[in-house]
Each structure stands twice: as C-alpha cells, then as structure tokens.
Amino acid sequence: MPGNEQLGLLLQTLAHVAISVELQPTLAVLLESLHKLVPFDGGAIFVRDTGRDVLRARATRGYPPDLAVPSTTGLVGEVIRSGQSQLVRDVRHEPAYVAVRPSTSAQLTVPLASPRGILGAIVLESDGPSAFDEQDLDLVTLFGQQATIVIERALLHEQLIRQSRLDREMEIARDILKGLSPESAPMFAGMDVFGRSVAAETVGGDAFEFIPYPESQVGISVSDAKGKGLPGALLAVAYRAMLHALVSMELRPRSTFTRMGDLLARSLPEGNFITAFYGIIDVAERRMVYVNAGHPPPLVVRANGHTEPLLATGLPLGFPRLTPMREGYITFGRGDGLILYTDGVTEAGSSPDDFFEVAGVQAYVRAIWSKSAADVCASIVDEASRRSGGILTDDTTVVVIKFE
C-alpha cells in the first residue's frame, strides 16, 4: 500500500488541481506529480476522442508529442476493454505490447474509469526490467481514480467551450441565411406571390429567393442542399452565390445550371448535392421558362383545380453530368398558379406509408386554392407540420404564385 509521504503528495496534487477546469494544464500537473510518486522514463495521460476509437496523449513526458494510438490495440486497448489495470514487468514477453519507445522494458497501464465509461488511460514505461511493482500499481490506480474526477470536469468544461463556440457559429450562419432570404415577395400587377422557409434545426439547407429581371420578369429559385444544420446551410449559400454570378451573365437557364452542376460535381465531396428549381416568369405574358435539377416536381395549378407536375429536366447539382440539362416551358391563364416546395413537404409524416407525397399535396391544394398565396403557403406548411406530429423533422420550404 502507498506510504504516508506518497499519499500526502497525492492529496496535495489533487488539491492543487481541484478547482482547475483547463484540461491541458491540469493533465500536465497530474503527470509531473505522478513522476514524483512513481518515477518513469516515458509516460502519458491518454484521453479518448469523442465518437472515435482513438486515444490521444494530452500530457506526455518522454513520449513523442501529439501521440495518438488506437483504443482497441496493444496493452492500452486491453485495459480500455477490461477496465482493469495492468502491470507488465518485461514487455518482451507480452505479445499484446506495441512499442512506442524502443528502450522500454516495463509498462504500467491504468484506466481512467468514470460512471460514463472509460475516459482514457495512464501509461507509464520504464527502461529497467521489473521497474514497477504491485505497490506502484496500487498507487497509480488510486491516483487514476481520484484524477478521473478532475479530468472529467475539465473535459466537460472543454466540451461546453466547444459547444458555445459552435452555437456562436450557428448563430452567425443563421444571421447570414436570414439576410439572404427575401424580406418580401416581388410586387407585380396581376400576380400574387408568397414564400416561407422553416428550418428543422437552427439553420438549414432549404432556400428560396426572387431575382429581378427587366421588363416585368422575375426569377424564382427554390433549392434544397443535402444535409440539415450548418453543412446544408453552407452549401445553400454556395448555390446562391453561383446562381447570382451566372444569372448576371444573362445566360439561358439551361446554360446557367449546366455550368453550376459541372462546377459542383468537381468540387463537392462525394454524396453532397443540391436539388434546385429555377424559373423565369414573364408576368405580363404569364409564361415561364424553367429548369428542374432533380427537385421535387412543382405543381402548376389551373383555375379549375387541375394540377400538373413539372418534372425534372436534369440531374441534381453535384452529380456527374450524364445528359444535357434541358429547359421546360409553361403558360398560365387567369386564376392559374404555381406551387414550389422541398421534400420537407412531400416527406412529412410519421412513416413512409404516411408521407404527404406529391399526390397528397395535389389533393390538398385543390381544396384551398381559392385562398390568397400567403394563406395557401401557410396552409401547406401547417399541414406538413400536422402530419409530422407538430414538429417538422426536415427543412421545409413553400413558394406560392397565383395569377389574378
């Protein structure tokens, strides 16, 4: 068992770091004090990376800096799995030993066990055979048990700092996206327009906007970047920037989206993509040219309640282009209109069997089409929320256009 002098040093060390919440300084003090209790030639306090099978040395002495090892291999891996300390007097006779220091002869490994699981491990190595004994094992085990409390508090503080920083970044992203969303719909005689976008998280990948053209024309974009939260939001911002840059070059919609798709296919990580619909409406003539890059089919609603889906004219942006992007054309009469939406609407429901789906949206719209564009938009969003149990589980966007 540890002697009184050793216990006194142990208690003194723990008292020194008792109020510390900074992980690195705390671990450095613990390791230096441990060296006084149990002299060693190389040692480290390893902490498990959250969500990964990696142990990272957060404090070292006689070890390489920035050392990281798998939490499933070697003597450390055995200790992590079993939660039991290990004393190996001669590593040459231990098959599980993985060399970090070629001169090591003995190794002592102690888990950092808390009610939340194994946080990491203390690893001490000595160049002398049988340098550690059972008393050293008991002392380091006791040290590890007490140090775990301090380490866990420091880890929690570190996590809170990271979360606070992430929350701030999300707040900035939300403000950016809020600034990008149109504050009001364009005003044209003979056309009623309204749009609404609801993020399932703090920020989302859905977006819509109106782009003015001369001579009573307006561009309308609805897009859905794969992924919720910050990644989806950043992809949505990138799409908007490219759209505005290419629209300013006065290209045809198919040329704009072909260039955008080629650029994103080269630059986006695999599995990331954007579905988007973009139409240019001539309000006076009540006609529209459009492209649909893999987006859920917008609905043309006729004055008599009949609906026509506008199917995709090309692949989502970010996929390698296999076929040319095509354009579509549609004309409207008095009382006709257009409903644009993202899959947060069609996939609203408690299970796939209960999803709203395109057919459900079509049937629902027929019953509410006599309302204003704002009321139709609000009704569709409310119905999607109702079908999802009152909470939208995916970003949801709806834009409604009615010709008077």
Sequence and secondary structure as in RCSB ss.txt:
>XXXX:A:sequence
MPGNEQLGLLLQTLAHVAISVELQPTLAVLLESLHKLVPFDGGAIFVRDTGRDVLRARATRGYPPDLAVPSTTGL
VGEVIRSGQSQLVRDVRHEPAYVAVRPSTSAQLTVPLASPRGILGAIVLESDGPSAFDEQDLDLVTLFGQQATIV
IERALLHEQLIRQSRLDREMEIARDILKGLSPESAPMFAGMDVFGRSVAAETVGGDAFEFIPYPESQVGISVSDA
KGKGLPGALLAVAYRAMLHALVSMELRPRSTFTRMGDLLARSLPEGNFITAFYGIIDVAERRMVYVNAGHPPPLV
VRANGHTEPLLATGLPLGFPRLTPMREGYITFGRGDGLILYTDGVTEAGSSPDDFFEVAGVQAYVRAIWSKSAAD
VCASIVDEASRRSGGILTDDTTVVVIKFE
>XXXX:A:secstr
   HHHHHHHHHHHHHHTT   HHHHHHHHHHHHHHHS  SEEEEEEE TTSSEEEEEEEESS TT EEETTSHH
HHHHHHH   EEES GGG TT   SSTT  EEEEEEEEETTEEEEEEEEEESSTT   HHHHHHHHHHHHHHHHH
HHHHHHHHHHHHHHHHHHHHHHHHHHHHHHS SS   BTTEEEEEEEE SSSS SEEEEEEEETTTEEEEEEEEE
SSSHHHHHHHHHHHHHHHHHHHTTT  HHHHHHHHHHHHHHHS TT  EEEEEEEEETTTTEEEEEEES    EE
E TTS EEE   SB  BTS   S    EEEE  TT EEEEE HHHHT SSSGGG  HHHHHHHHHHHHTTS HHH
HHHHHHHHHHHHTTTS  S EEEEEEEE 
